[in-house]
Amino acid sequence: MARQQTRRNETLRRPESAEKRAQQAVALFGAETAMAGTREELWIAVHS
């Protein structure tokens, strides 16, 4: 468990992993937004 924690701290210290995390967050947010968009379109289609 302690070993896992150190590994996590090492990845946090690496700048390229922070960039990767940022890209993942952007991708996730984009996916969520796209999903919300389709949900909205679906609602409009059903209720019109």
Residue pairs with C-beta under 8 A, 6 or more apart in sequence:
11 17
12 18
